[in-house]
């Protein structure tokens, strides 16, 4: 049996289509339910994680026309953005490219990811421009002032990742952990949303191709092509969408041991057109390999596990302020990568990324979360290592997949 996308569109228009999120489908499978081609028409898959390939293209008004010739340096809340090659900018505005991984020169722990979130939330941004004659121009802008504001993600939504532990006693700085990773073998950090990740559900990219519509941080966008560093074994995607249509919940800054990074969220619909497509959608966490690597070399494998690291765990921490001894500094507040941990020992759930690092660093157990353990063989020994940091957020991945499902059903997102 085969269904065409046009047939699925007709069922959606008539209200007869069955749309499931990837999480709903996996729950059915884990409960022993048989799912056939007649039972589902579209599956929405989602992921959210630190995505270093996040780039923004912005058109920024700076001054009255004729006041400056060519921008040489541009800073947004102290974050460097790179002006384009236009030889004459007498119009008083400038096109810039902003990298989500750039660090602010004026605000500690602040970078491109935090800046993009502030923009989407409508906050006022300080703009500083130096022209090629050395003159300085300062202004303030909000997202509404920008003629163009678009994310172009050069490598997003990787199908699978490496994960990391530290075999050595000396702590190692890395973007793959909230803080320098201690050792030996007593910390573990991973990324990827496992069996709800779009490319894990379409590993040969039968459906996920250039031109496929997506949700990128809540905005309707499109796949341009496979991204930089994409391989057959570890594909990723080149995506774009309008920042003005994004939801700040789905993107932001994420502080690491090497400074601030950026996270994004992506959802992609998979029309279930054949038995082959459906079989690929039946992948579970236990079927998806997750290499464990030495954080010093990044690509030096120690052992292999799978994405059951997401099974039977908590997605968010809870807090018990009564346990607090008012330590100075408060380590959960100091190390929270998204600034969600408050001085009142509560967690802003709209900001929390579920990384779990607050529970790891707090000596009193004020925040707590079940992150689980991994078991590997290393240096001739069987080792159990606690998961101490997650750099992907399965809850946000499920949330954006649910949002996509609702948008397909109400007709606001067309396949």
C-alpha positions in Angstrom: 0.0 0.0 0.0 1.2 3.5 -0.9 -0.3 6.9 -0.1 0.6 10.1 -2.0 1.2 13.4 -0.3 -1.7 14.8 -2.3 -4.0 12.1 -0.8 -2.8 13.0 2.7 -3.5 16.7 2.0 -7.0 15.8 0.9 -7.5 13.9 4.2 -6.2 16.9 6.1 -8.6 19.3 4.3 -11.5 17.0 5.1 -10.5 16.5 8.7 -10.0 12.7 8.3 -6.2 12.6 8.6 -4.4 11.2 11.6 -1.5 13.3 12.8 0.8 12.0 15.6 3.8 13.5 17.2 6.9 11.2 17.2 6.5 10.9 21.0 2.9 9.7 20.6 3.9 7.2 18.0 6.8 5.9 20.2 4.5 5.6 23.2 2.1 3.4 21.1 5.0 1.2 20.0 6.4 0.8 23.5 2.9 -0.1 24.8 2.9 -3.0 22.3 0.3 -1.4 19.9 0.5 -2.3 16.2 0.6 0.7 14.0 -0.1 0.3 10.3 -0.2 2.6 7.3 -3.9 3.0 7.8 -3.4 4.3 11.4 -1.3 7.4 10.7 -0.9 9.9 7.9 1.7 12.4 9.3 4.2 12.2 12.1 5.7 15.4 13.5 9.3 15.0 14.7 11.2 17.6 16.8 14.6 18.3 18.3 16.1 21.1 20.4 19.8 21.5 21.2 22.9 23.6 21.1 23.4 24.4 17.4 26.7 26.2 16.8 25.9 26.8 13.1 23.2 29.4 13.9 23.7 32.5 11.8 21.5 35.6 11.5 21.3 38.0 8.6 20.1 41.5 9.9 19.4 44.8 8.2 20.0 47.5 10.8 19.1 51.2 10.7 22.0 53.2 12.2 21.7 56.9 11.3 20.2 59.4 9.0 21.2 59.0 5.4 24.5 60.3 4.5 26.0 60.4 7.9 28.4 57.5 7.5 30.0 55.9 4.4 30.9 52.3 5.2 30.6 50.3 8.4 33.8 48.7 9.6 32.8 47.3 12.9 29.3 46.6 14.3 28.4 45.5 17.9 24.9 44.6 19.2 24.9 44.6 23.0 28.6 44.2 22.6 28.3 41.1 20.4 30.3 41.6 17.2 28.4 41.4 13.9 30.0 41.5 10.5 29.1 44.2 8.0 28.6 43.2 4.3 30.9 44.1 1.4 28.7 47.0 0.1 31.2 49.8 -0.7 28.7 52.6 0.0 26.2 52.8 2.9 25.1 56.4 2.7 21.6 55.2 3.2 22.4 55.1 7.0 21.8 51.4 7.4 23.9 48.3 7.3 23.6 44.6 6.5 25.3 42.3 9.0 25.9 38.7 9.7 25.7 37.6 13.3 27.0 34.3 14.6 25.1 32.8 17.5 28.4 31.7 19.0 29.9 35.2 19.2 30.7 36.5 22.6 29.9 40.0 23.9 32.8 42.3 24.6 30.8 44.3 27.2 28.5 41.7 28.9 30.0 38.7 30.7 28.4 35.4 29.8 26.4 37.0 27.0 26.6 36.1 23.3 24.7 35.8 20.1 22.2 33.2 21.4 21.1 35.5 24.2 21.0 38.4 21.8 18.7 36.6 19.4 16.4 35.7 22.3 16.3 39.3 23.5 15.5 40.4 19.9 12.6 38.0 19.6 11.3 39.1 23.0 11.1 42.7 21.7 13.9 44.0 24.0 15.8 47.1 23.1 19.3 46.4 21.7 22.3 48.7 21.9 23.9 49.2 18.5 27.5 50.6 18.1 29.0 51.2 14.7 32.5 52.4 13.7 32.8 53.5 10.0 35.9 53.3 7.9 36.8 56.9 8.9 36.9 55.9 12.6 33.7 57.8 13.5 31.4 56.1 16.0 27.6 55.9 15.8 25.3 54.7 18.6 21.7 53.9 18.5 19.1 51.5 19.9 16.8 49.2 18.0 14.2 46.5 18.5 13.2 43.7 16.2 10.5 45.8 14.6 13.1 48.2 13.4 14.9 45.7 11.3 14.1 45.5 7.6 15.4 41.9 7.4 15.9 39.5 10.3 16.5 35.9 9.3 18.2 32.9 10.8 20.2 30.8 8.4 21.3 27.7 10.2 24.3 26.2 8.5 24.3 22.9 10.4 21.2 22.1 12.4 19.3 19.1 13.8 22.1 16.5 13.5 20.8 12.9 13.2 23.2 11.8 15.9 26.0 13.1 18.0 29.0 12.0 20.0 28.8 12.2 23.8 31.6 12.9 26.3 33.3 11.9 29.5 36.7 12.9 30.9 39.2 10.0 31.5 41.7 12.2 33.1 41.9 13.9 36.5 42.5 17.4 35.2 39.3 19.3 34.3 38.9 20.0 30.6 37.3 23.1 29.1 34.8 22.4 26.3 31.7 23.6 24.6 30.2 20.2 25.3 29.7 20.8 29.0 28.4 23.7 31.1 31.7 24.0 32.9 35.1 22.5 32.6 34.5 18.7 32.8 36.0 17.0 35.8 37.4 13.5 35.8 38.3 10.8 35.8 35.0 9.1 34.6 32.7 11.0 37.0 30.9 13.3 34.5 29.0 12.6 31.3 27.4 15.0 28.8 25.3 14.3 25.7 23.3 16.0 23.0 20.4 14.9 20.7 16.8 14.1 21.3 17.0 10.4 20.3 13.9 8.8 18.8 11.9 12.0 18.2 14.7 13.6 16.3 13.6 14.2 12.6 16.6 12.7 10.9 16.6 9.7 13.2 13.2 9.0 11.8 14.2 9.5 8.2 17.8 8.3 8.2 18.0 8.0 4.4 16.2 11.3 3.8 13.4 9.8 1.8 11.2 12.7 3.0 13.5 15.3 4.6 14.9 17.0 1.5 15.7 20.5 0.1 12.4 22.4 -0.1 10.7 20.6 2.8 8.8 23.0 5.1 9.8 23.0 8.8 9.2 24.9 12.0 12.4 26.7 13.1 12.0 28.1 16.6 8.3 28.3 16.0 8.5 30.1 12.6 7.7 28.4 9.4 10.8 27.9 7.4 12.4 25.6 4.8 15.2 23.2 4.3 17.8 24.7 1.8 20.0 21.7 1.7 22.1 19.4 3.9 24.3 21.5 6.2 28.0 21.9 6.5 29.9 18.9 7.9 26.9 16.7 6.9 27.8 13.1 6.1 25.7 10.0 5.2 26.3 8.7 8.7 25.7 12.0 10.5 23.5 14.2 8.3 22.4 17.7 9.4 20.4 20.4 7.8 20.8 23.9 6.3 17.6 25.8 7.4 16.2 29.3 7.2 13.2 31.1 8.7 12.1 34.7 9.6 13.2 35.7 13.1 10.2 38.0 13.3 7.9 35.0 13.4 9.9 33.1 16.0 8.9 32.2 19.6 11.6 33.1 22.1 10.9 29.9 24.1 12.5 27.8 21.4 15.9 29.6 21.1 18.4 31.4 23.3 21.9 31.4 24.7 23.5 28.5 26.5 26.7 29.0 28.6 29.4 26.4 28.3 32.9 25.8 29.6 34.1 27.8 26.6 31.6 30.6 26.9 28.1 31.2 25.6 26.7 29.1 22.7 23.2 29.1 21.1 20.3 26.7 21.2 17.5 26.2 18.6 14.5 24.0 18.1 13.3 22.3 14.9 10.2 20.4 13.9 9.7 18.6 10.6 6.6 16.7 9.4 7.0 13.3 7.8 4.0 12.2 5.6 3.6 8.5 6.0 3.4 7.5 2.4 4.8 3.9 2.4 5.6 0.9 4.6 9.3 1.9 4.3 8.6 5.4 5.7 6.6 3.9 8.5 9.3 1.3 9.4 11.8 4.1 9.7 9.4 5.9 12.0 9.3 2.9 14.3 12.9 3.6 15.5 13.3 3.7 19.3 16.0 5.1 21.5 17.5 1.6 21.9 18.1 1.5 18.1 20.1 4.7 17.9 23.8 4.5 18.7 25.5 7.2 20.8 29.3 7.0 20.9 31.0 8.0 24.1 34.2 9.9 23.4 37.1 11.4 25.3 36.3 15.1 25.7 39.9 15.9 25.0 39.9 14.6 21.4 36.1 14.9 20.8 36.3 12.1 18.1 38.2 9.5 20.1 35.7 6.8 20.9 35.8 5.0 24.2 32.6 2.9 23.9 29.2 2.9 22.4 25.8 3.2 24.1 22.4 4.3 22.8 19.7 6.9 23.4 18.0 5.1 26.2 19.7 7.8 28.2 16.4 9.5 27.6 14.3 6.6 29.0 12.9 6.8 32.6 14.4 10.2 33.4 13.1 13.6 34.4 12.9 16.4 31.9 12.9 19.2 34.5 14.4 19.7 38.0 12.4 20.4 41.1 13.6 22.5 44.1 13.4 22.3 47.8 14.4 25.8 49.2 14.2 24.5 52.8 17.5 22.6 52.2 19.4 25.7 51.2 22.3 26.9 53.4 22.6 30.2 51.4 26.0 29.3 50.1 28.0 32.2 48.6 28.2 32.0 45.7 25.1 30.0 44.9 26.5 27.3 42.5 23.2 26.5 40.7 22.6 30.2 40.0 26.3 30.7 39.0 26.4 27.7 36.6 22.8 27.7 35.1 23.5 28.0 31.4 20.3 29.8 30.6 19.9 32.0 33.7 16.8 30.2 34.8 17.9 29.6 38.5 16.7 32.5 40.6 18.1 34.1 43.8 14.9 32.8 45.5 15.9 29.2 44.8 13.2 28.8 42.2 13.5 27.9 38.5 11.9 29.9 35.7 10.4 27.1 33.8 10.0 29.2 30.6 13.8 29.5 30.6 15.0 26.1 32.0 16.6 23.8 29.5 16.5 20.7 31.6 20.3 20.3 31.4 20.4 19.1 35.1 23.7 20.8 35.9 22.2 22.7 38.8 21.5 19.5 40.7 25.1 18.3 40.0 26.8 21.4 41.5 24.5 22.0 44.5 26.0 20.5 47.7 22.7 20.6 49.5 20.5 19.0 46.9 18.2 22.1 46.7 17.5 21.4 43.0 17.1 17.7 42.1 16.5 15.8 38.9 16.8 12.2 37.8 19.3 12.1 34.9 20.3 8.4 35.1 23.7 6.8 34.5 25.5 5.2 31.6 27.6 2.0 31.7 30.7 1.7 29.6 33.9 -0.3 29.4 37.0 1.9 29.6 40.6 1.2 30.5 39.8 -2.4 31.1 37.0 -1.7 33.6 33.2 -1.6 33.6 32.2 1.8 34.7 29.0 3.5 35.8 29.0 7.2 35.1 26.3 9.7 36.2 24.7 11.9 33.5 25.6 15.4 34.7 24.8 17.6 31.7 22.3 17.4 28.8 22.8 19.9 25.9 19.6 19.0 24.2 16.1 19.5 25.6 13.7 16.7 24.8 10.8 18.6 26.3 11.3 21.5 23.9 11.7 19.0 21.1 8.3 17.4 22.1 6.7 20.9 22.5 7.7 22.1 19.0 6.6 18.8 17.5 3.2 19.2 19.2 3.0 22.8 17.9 3.7 21.6 14.4 1.0 18.9 14.8 -1.6 21.5 15.9 -0.6 23.8 13.0 -1.1 21.0 10.4 -4.5 20.1 11.9 -5.7 23.7 11.9 -4.5 24.3 8.4 -2.0 27.1 9.2 0.9 24.8 8.2 0.5 23.2 4.8 2.5 20.1 3.7 
